[in-house]
Amino acid sequence: MELRVELNDDERGGRDRLSPRAIWLGERRLAVLEVLDRWAGEDFDHVKIRAEDQGVYILRREARSGLWALAAYRAPGVPAAGAAKRAD
């Protein structure tokens, strides 16, 4: 599935400031509600976001080519790996 990322106009330049405003999964556009984390590496940059479908996505951008890929996805309502379970 093709992934496209729309970046905020004022933050297109800096690797440490990548701030997507929307992602496209094929023909489906999802607005970004929140940037949860971002980190830069030698070869790849990563951005962790929550999209309008409430899913959490980790997006990976190759530093040299600028190509984006979906590195991980967590569906809404699914706890993060390692999250403590609540006792009721």
Sequence and secondary structure as in RCSB ss.txt:
>XXXX:A:sequence
MELRVELNDDERGGRDRLSPRAIWLGERRLAVLEVLDRWAGEDFDHVKIRAEDQGVYILRREARSGLWALAAYRA
PGVPAAGAAKRAD
>XXXX:A:secstr
  EEEEE GGGSS GGG  EEEEEETTEEEEEEEEEEEEE SSEEEEEEEETTS EEEEEEETTT  EEEEEEE 
TT   TT      
